[in-house]
Amino acid sequence: MATPTPASIKALLDTGTYPENTISSGNIYDFIRPRKLYPSIEIEMSKPEGKSETQEKTQRGYTFLIHLYYKQLGIGTDEIGKITQIEDQIVILLDTATLGDHKVVNEIFDWTREQPDRKHPFFYMSTLKLIISRVTETTTLIPDGVLKFQVSGSQIENPPIADHTYMNVYDVEISEGFRDIEEMVTSNPDGSHIPVHFASRFAGRFIGNFHLDSADIGTTGEKLNNLKNILANGEKPNSIFIYTNKDSNTPPSIISETINMHIDEITRMYSTNDLTKYRILGKLTKPSTITAT
């Protein structure tokens, strides 16, 4: 099923094997009947498609209610046994099917069974709440941030001939500044016992997330799988990147930031039913420069 519907779920339940004289394709309905038939199954979409979209992924969700109506004939435990068999068959059919598409990441089955009128318990009503969630790659949004590896000035093993651009970059965080040195003086115009602050060494941090493209893997030093490689003399490589993004102007201006850094760590995330992701953590070797055009 590309997108599940009451009709597609009915078609699935029509193929089931149920206890004799109970459920068949003739008493399975993909709508709610004004007058109930016993036994029967009614399917409704209680929560239409909802969508949550970010730069990284799109999550869609659906909720269905599958109602099983069964009349009580006073036979006792045999009736409950047949109801249980029908419930189990419904779950088996739903569990073995692909609801939505191959990107389904969560299916929740929740049964409730009740006698709506306790004074006249002529029938049982079992309701299966079916919640389907699936995650797909966001394709409608245009990436804002682009990270380019700059060959000129970079010190890496096996450098490429030209610069390389990583297109699927998101959630980039860059922080930098100078460590603090406090010195107490006998007299401070700002007040007694208030220290004077001096700059210590520079420190900076880069965190970037990438959806992996095949073009980002290779043998030259700018590829994601080689950025961490140590130089022949044992030193860490120094890489120069240019990160561009947009500001809040209308129309937006382009912000460009040139970053010099050592790569400290590269994390790979191979999540179930999700795109392969890389996360790079680097240490800035000098203050970055920021321009807007």
C-alpha positions in Angstrom: 0.0 0.0 0.0 1.4 3.4 -0.9 -1.0 5.3 1.4 -3.3 3.1 3.6 -7.1 3.7 3.4 -10.1 2.0 4.9 -10.7 0.4 1.5 -7.2 -1.0 1.3 -7.4 -2.4 4.8 -10.8 -4.0 4.0 -9.2 -5.7 1.0 -6.5 -7.0 3.2 -9.0 -8.3 5.9 -11.1 -9.9 3.1 -8.4 -12.5 2.6 -8.5 -13.7 6.2 -9.5 -17.1 7.6 -12.1 -16.7 10.3 -14.2 -19.1 12.5 -17.2 -20.6 10.6 -20.3 -18.5 10.4 -18.5 -15.4 11.7 -16.6 -13.0 9.4 -16.3 -13.0 5.6 -15.8 -10.4 2.9 -19.6 -9.8 2.9 -19.7 -8.4 6.4 -16.4 -6.4 6.4 -17.1 -2.7 5.7 -14.8 0.2 5.0 -17.2 2.7 6.6 -19.3 3.1 9.7 -22.8 1.6 9.3 -25.8 3.5 10.9 -27.3 0.1 11.8 -25.0 -2.5 13.1 -24.7 -6.1 11.8 -23.6 -8.9 14.1 -21.1 -10.2 13.4 -19.3 -7.6 11.3 -16.2 -5.5 11.0 -16.2 -1.7 10.3 -13.1 0.2 9.4 -12.7 4.0 9.8 -9.8 6.5 9.5 -10.2 8.3 12.8 -7.2 10.6 12.2 -6.4 11.6 8.6 -2.9 12.0 7.3 -0.7 14.3 9.4 2.7 15.6 8.4 5.7 17.0 10.2 8.4 18.3 7.8 11.9 19.5 8.6 15.0 20.1 6.5 16.1 16.5 7.3 13.0 14.3 7.1 9.2 14.2 6.6 7.1 12.2 9.1 3.6 11.2 8.2 1.1 9.5 10.5 -2.3 7.8 10.1 -4.8 6.4 12.7 -7.4 3.8 11.9 -10.1 2.2 14.1 -11.2 -1.4 13.2 -14.4 -2.3 15.0 -15.4 -5.9 15.5 -19.1 -6.5 16.5 -20.1 -9.9 17.8 -23.5 -10.9 19.3 -23.6 -12.7 22.6 -25.7 -15.9 22.4 -25.1 -17.1 25.9 -22.8 -19.9 24.9 -20.1 -18.7 27.3 -16.4 -19.2 26.8 -16.8 -20.5 23.2 -18.0 -17.1 22.2 -14.9 -15.4 23.7 -12.7 -17.9 22.0 -14.2 -17.1 18.6 -13.8 -13.4 19.2 -10.1 -13.9 20.2 -9.6 -16.0 17.0 -11.0 -13.1 14.8 -8.9 -10.5 16.7 -5.7 -12.6 16.2 -6.4 -13.1 12.5 -6.8 -9.4 12.0 -3.5 -8.7 13.8 -1.7 -11.4 11.7 -3.0 -9.9 8.4 -2.0 -6.4 9.4 1.4 -7.4 10.8 2.5 -9.3 7.7 1.4 -6.5 5.3 3.4 -3.4 4.4 1.2 -0.6 5.5 2.2 2.6 3.9 5.6 1.8 2.2 9.0 0.4 3.1 9.8 3.5 5.2 7.3 2.5 7.9 9.1 2.9 11.2 6.3 2.3 13.7 3.1 0.4 13.8 1.0 0.3 17.0 -1.8 -2.2 17.6 -4.0 -1.6 20.6 -7.1 -3.8 21.3 -10.0 -2.9 23.6 -13.0 -5.1 24.2 -16.2 -4.0 25.8 -20.0 -4.6 26.2 -21.5 -1.1 25.5 -24.6 -1.7 27.5 -24.0 -3.7 30.7 -27.7 -4.0 31.5 -28.3 -5.8 28.2 -25.0 -7.5 27.3 -26.2 -8.8 23.9 -23.0 -8.1 22.0 -19.4 -7.4 22.3 -17.5 -4.7 20.5 -13.7 -5.1 20.0 -11.8 -2.1 18.7 -8.3 -2.2 17.3 -6.6 1.2 17.2 -4.0 1.0 14.4 -1.4 3.9 14.3 1.0 4.0 11.4 4.0 6.3 11.3 6.5 6.5 8.5 9.6 8.7 7.8 10.8 9.7 4.4 13.5 11.9 3.0 12.4 15.5 2.6 12.7 16.4 -1.1 10.5 19.5 -1.4 12.8 21.8 0.6 15.9 23.4 -0.8 18.9 23.0 1.4 19.9 26.4 2.9 23.5 25.5 4.0 26.3 24.4 1.7 29.8 23.4 2.9 32.7 23.5 0.5 36.2 22.1 1.1 38.8 24.5 -0.1 42.0 22.9 -1.5 44.0 26.1 -1.4 45.6 26.5 2.1 44.4 23.1 3.3 47.1 20.6 4.5 45.8 17.1 3.9 47.1 13.8 2.5 46.3 13.1 -1.2 44.6 16.5 -1.9 42.1 16.7 -4.8 42.6 18.8 -8.0 39.6 21.0 -7.3 37.4 22.1 -4.4 34.6 19.7 -3.3 31.1 20.8 -2.2 28.9 18.8 0.3 25.3 19.6 -0.7 23.3 17.8 2.0 24.4 19.7 5.1 22.2 20.6 8.0 22.2 21.6 11.7 25.7 23.2 11.6 27.0 24.7 14.8 30.1 26.8 15.0 31.4 28.3 18.3 34.6 30.2 18.9 36.3 32.6 21.3 39.2 33.2 23.7 39.7 31.6 27.0 39.6 33.8 30.0 42.4 34.9 32.4 41.4 36.7 35.6 43.8 39.0 37.4 43.1 40.7 40.7 44.3 44.3 41.0 44.5 46.5 44.1 42.3 49.2 42.5 39.6 48.6 39.9 37.4 51.5 38.8 34.5 49.1 38.4 34.6 48.2 42.1 36.4 46.4 44.9 37.4 42.7 44.3 36.3 42.8 40.7 39.0 41.1 38.6 40.5 42.4 35.3 40.0 39.9 32.4 42.6 39.1 29.8 42.4 36.9 26.8 44.0 33.5 26.9 44.4 31.0 24.0 41.9 30.8 21.2 39.4 27.9 21.1 36.6 27.0 18.7 34.3 24.1 17.8 32.6 22.9 14.6 29.7 20.4 14.5 28.1 19.6 11.2 25.7 16.9 10.0 25.6 15.5 6.4 23.4 13.2 4.5 25.8 11.0 2.7 26.1 11.2 -1.1 28.1 8.7 -3.1 30.2 11.7 -4.4 31.3 12.4 -0.8 33.1 9.0 -0.6 36.4 8.4 -2.4 40.2 8.1 -2.2 41.3 11.7 -2.1 41.7 13.6 1.1 38.7 15.9 0.9 36.2 13.0 1.0 34.2 12.4 4.2 35.8 9.0 4.7 39.4 10.5 4.5 39.1 13.9 6.3 40.4 12.3 9.5 43.6 10.8 7.9 46.8 11.7 9.7 49.6 13.4 7.7 52.8 11.5 6.8 54.7 13.4 9.6 52.1 12.3 12.2 50.3 15.6 12.5 46.6 16.1 12.2 45.5 17.6 8.8 44.3 21.2 8.7 41.3 21.7 6.5 39.7 24.9 5.2 36.0 24.9 4.7 33.6 27.6 3.4 30.1 27.4 4.8 27.3 29.5 3.2 23.8 30.1 4.4 21.1 32.7 4.3 20.2 35.6 6.6 16.8 37.0 7.6 16.7 39.7 5.0 14.0 39.9 2.3 15.3 38.8 -0.2 17.9 37.0 1.9 21.6 37.7 1.7 24.2 35.0 1.6 26.4 34.6 4.6 29.8 33.0 3.9 32.1 31.8 6.7 35.7 30.5 6.2 36.7 27.9 8.8 40.1 26.5 9.5 40.0 23.4 11.6 41.4 20.0 12.6 39.0 17.1 12.3 38.6 15.5 15.8 35.9 12.9 15.1 33.7 11.6 12.4 30.5 9.8 13.4 28.5 7.6 11.1 24.8 6.9 11.8 23.2 4.0 10.0 19.7 4.2 11.3 16.9 1.7 10.5 14.8 3.0 7.6 16.7 6.2 7.4 19.4 7.9 5.3 23.0 7.4 6.2 24.3 10.4 8.1 27.7 11.7 9.0 28.5 14.0 11.8 31.9 15.9 11.8 33.3 17.4 15.0 36.3 19.7 14.5 38.5 22.1 16.4 39.0 25.5 14.9 42.7 26.4 14.6 42.2 30.2 14.2 39.2 32.6 14.2 36.9 32.3 11.2 35.9 35.1 8.9 32.3 35.9 8.1 31.0 38.0 5.1 27.6 38.8 3.7 26.8 39.5 0.1 
